[in-house]
Amino acid sequence: MKQRCHWAENNNILIQQYHDHEWGIPCHDDQKLFEFLSLEIMQSGLSWQTILKKRDNFKLAFSNWNINKIAKYDESTINNLLKNQDIIRNRRKIQAIIHKAQIVLQIQLHQSFNDYIWQYSKFKTIKQSFDIQIDHSLSIKVTTMMKKTGFKFIGPTIIESFLEAIGVINAHEPQCFLN
């Protein structure tokens, strides 16, 4: 039997599949990075199990995470999303995702969203040490940079989780088969 990170050791197949096939695996696709950040925003204050159960619904509701389409969402679209019982119906989170799409498009005029995110780790995965106190300086630096760029509804905790999810930080625990 595979040994996983403690948070994925339950019998929930969605959590295990997410852990085994996505979480912590380096991601360099702008649209996928956008999806991961959007899911982190939606997850704020909720469980990952809730988000993963609704993941396909989010994808459908948010135009398959098409950044160009989401950036053009208007008040009518927001109101339709707020009526969609298959997703998290939080106006601030929905508006943050739309705003984030607009910011990503601005970034893409100069560089890829991938380069924008990965530049702070020098385009390498940083292995988290569990022997010492965890250093959150990268998350704080990326959060500060993102806020200066105009991102909203983010903070060091969301960004730390995002960086772990996309493989910038390898946070797989020592006993995990993916470490």
Secondary structure, DSSP 8 states (H G I E B T S, - for coil): -----GGG-SS-HHHHHHHHHTTTS----HHHHHHHHHHHHHHTTS-HHHHHHHHHHHHHHTGGG-HHHHHT--HHHHHHHHH-TTS---HHHHHHHHHHHHHHHHHHTTS-HHHHHHGGGTTS-EE--SSS----HHHHHHHHHHHHHT--S--HHHHHHHHHHTTSEE---TTSTT-
